[in-house]
Amino acid sequence: MLHLRVVCPPERTADVRDVLTGEPGAAHLVVQRGVAVQPAGDLVEAVVARECADDVLARLADLGVDHDGGITLEELDTVLSDRADAAEEAAPGDGTDAVVWDELINRTGTESRLSATFLAFLTIACLLGAIGAVTDSPVTVVGAMVLGPEFGPIAATAVGLVLRRGDLLRRGGLALAAGFPFAMLVTAGATLLFDLFGWLSASSLAHLPQTDFIYEVGPFSLVVAVLAGAAGMLSLTSARSSALVGVFISVVTVPAAGFASAAAVEGRWYEAGMSALQLGVNLAGMTVAAALVLLLARRRTRRRGADRGLPDG
C-alpha cells in the first residue's frame, strides 16, 4: 500500500475527495480543512493500493492539483487494517506488477543526474575495477560492480525512449557520456602513478585467468546484458529494489571501463579495445532490454485503463 497526501485549494477539495471515494483501491480517507499553510489550503490523505495509484495520480493531475497544490506518495511497509486489505483486494491486478509511472520518472530522473556524487561513485568503482582486474582479484571486481551507479542513467534513458521524455534522455545520456570518460581518465592517471611506483607493468596484464572475462566479448556478453537490463527495470517498476544488486553484479560495465584505461596506459591495445567493446555491448544491451520491459508495461497499463473506461494517457 501507498500513502497519498494531497495539499489542495479549498475549492478543489470536494473533487479530490470524490476521486478517492470513487476509487475501490483507496481507504482511510482523511480531510483536514485549512491546515495547509504554504500553499494555503486543505490536506487530504488516504492509503492507496499500488495497482490503482497510477490512475489516481492521473485523475488528480487532471484537476490541476499538482500545479496549485501538491501531491506526495510514499511506500508503506506495514498496514494493519481490514479496510486497507479490502481496498487492495478490490484494486485490479497485482500490486507487484503495477507501475506507478510518475514515481518511476521521478526516481530515474533523480538517480541519473550528473552530480559530483555520481562522478565520485563511478570513478571509485572504475578504479576498483581496474585494480581488481590487474591484480586478478574477482572479489574486487565484484565490489566495483556493486558500487557502480551506472544503472540510474541507463534506466532514465530507457524511460525517456519509451515515454518520449527528452529531459530524461538528455540527463541519462549526459551522465553516461560524461561520467565514463571522466572516470576512465582518472583511472588512466592512477595507472600512471602505479607505474611510477613500480606497482604495475605491462607484463602483469599478460596472464589474468580469474578476470579475463572483462575483455572477452562473446554472444553471452549481450545475453547477460539484456537479461540484466530487463531484471533491473523490473525491479524498478515493481519496487523490488533489492534485485538491483543482482543486476549490478551480473554485468561488467564499470570493470570494463576501468580495465580499458589501465590496459591502454600499459600499451595492451587488444585488451583495452575489447574492454571498451564489452562496455559498449553491456550499455546498449541493458538500455534496449530495459526499454522493451517498459514498452510491455506501458501496453499492460493502457489495457487495464481501457478495461476500466479510463482515457489513454
NORJO-V754975 format. One record per pair of residues at least 24 apart in sequence whose C-alpha atoms are under 7 Angstrom apart, sorted by the first residue. I is the first residue (numbers start at 0). GAP is how many residues later the second one is. D is the distance in Angstrom with one decimal. If there is no record, write none. Layout:
# NORJO-V754975
{{I,GAP,D} {I,GAP,D}}
This chain:
# NORJO-V754975
{{0,46,6.4} {0,47,5.7} {0,48,4.7} {0,49,5.7} {0,74,6.6} {0,75,5.7} {1,45,5.5} {1,46,5.1} {1,47,6.2} {1,48,6.2} {1,71,6.5} {1,72,5.6} {1,73,4.7} {1,74,5.4} {2,43,6.1} {2,44,4.6} {2,45,6.3} {2,70,5.6} {2,71,5.3} {2,72,6.3} {2,73,6.4} {3,41,5.6} {3,42,5.3} {3,43,5.9} {3,44,6.7} {3,68,6.0} {3,69,4.8} {3,70,6.9} {4,39,5.9} {4,40,4.6} {4,41,6.8} {4,66,5.8} {4,67,5.2} {4,68,6.5} {5,37,5.7} {5,38,5.0} {5,39,6.2} {5,64,5.7} {5,65,4.7} {5,66,6.6} {6,29,6.8} {6,34,6.5} {6,35,5.7} {6,36,4.7} {6,37,6.4} {6,62,5.1} {6,63,5.1} {6,64,6.5} {7,33,5.4} {7,34,5.5} {7,35,6.6} {7,57,5.9} {7,60,6.8} {7,61,4.5} {7,62,6.7} {8,31,6.8} {8,32,4.4} {8,33,6.2} {8,60,6.6} {9,31,5.4} {9,32,5.8} {12,29,6.8} {15,44,6.7} {23,63,5.8} {23,66,5.7} {23,67,6.1} {24,24,5.2} {24,27,6.2} {24,62,4.3} {24,63,5.6} {24,65,5.8} {24,66,4.6} {25,61,5.7} {26,56,6.3} {26,57,5.7} {26,60,6.3} {38,30,6.4} {48,38,6.8} {48,39,5.2} {48,42,6.6} {49,45,5.2} {49,48,6.4} {50,40,6.4} {50,41,6.6} {50,42,6.3} {50,43,6.3} {50,44,4.8} {50,47,4.8} {51,39,6.2} {52,47,6.4} {53,46,4.9} {53,47,6.5} {95,142,5.2} {96,141,5.7} {97,140,6.3} {98,138,5.2} {98,139,6.4} {103,133,6.7} {107,44,5.9} {107,47,6.2} {107,48,4.9} {108,47,6.1} {108,59,6.2} {110,41,5.0} {110,42,6.9} {111,40,4.9} {111,41,4.3} {111,44,6.4} {111,59,6.3} {111,60,5.4} {111,63,6.4} {112,58,6.3} {112,62,6.5} {113,61,4.9} {117,31,6.8} {118,60,5.9} {120,26,6.8} {120,27,6.3} {120,28,6.6} {121,26,5.4} {121,27,6.1} {121,61,6.3} {122,60,4.3} {124,129,6.4} {125,57,6.4} {125,58,7.0} {125,61,6.7} {125,128,5.3} {125,129,5.9} {125,131,6.3} {125,132,4.4} {126,60,5.5} {126,131,5.9} {128,125,6.4} {128,126,4.0} {128,129,5.5} {128,130,6.6} {129,125,6.1} {129,128,4.5} {129,129,4.5} {129,132,6.4} {132,78,5.6} {132,126,6.4} {133,70,6.9} {133,71,5.9} {135,72,5.5} {135,74,5.6} {135,75,5.5} {136,73,6.8} {136,74,6.9} {137,72,6.3} {137,73,6.1} {140,114,6.3} {141,107,6.0} {143,110,6.8} {143,111,6.6} {144,103,5.4} {144,104,5.3} {144,107,6.6} {144,109,6.2} {144,110,6.8} {145,99,6.4} {145,102,5.2} {145,103,5.8} {147,106,6.3} {153,133,5.6} {154,78,6.8} {154,132,6.9} {154,135,6.8} {157,129,5.7} {157,132,5.9} {157,133,4.6} {158,132,6.6} {160,130,7.0} {161,129,6.2} {161,132,6.8} {161,133,6.3} {183,73,6.3} {183,74,6.0} {183,77,5.6} {186,71,6.2} {186,74,6.2} {186,75,6.9} {187,73,5.0} {187,74,5.7} {187,77,6.3} {190,71,5.7} {190,74,6.9} {200,65,6.7} {201,64,5.0} {201,65,7.0} {213,38,6.4} {213,41,6.8} {213,42,5.6} {213,61,6.3} {214,41,6.8} {214,56,5.9} {214,59,5.0} {214,60,4.3} {214,63,6.3} {215,58,6.7} {216,57,6.7} {216,61,5.8} {221,59,6.1} {221,60,6.4} {221,63,6.0} {223,27,6.9} {224,26,6.2} {224,57,4.9} {224,60,5.0} {224,61,5.1} {225,59,4.8} {225,60,5.1} {225,63,5.1} {227,58,6.3} {228,56,7.0} {228,57,3.9} {228,58,6.3} {228,60,5.2} {228,61,4.9} {229,59,5.1} {229,60,4.9} {229,63,6.0} {232,57,5.3} {232,60,6.8} {250,31,6.9} {252,26,4.9} {252,29,6.2}}
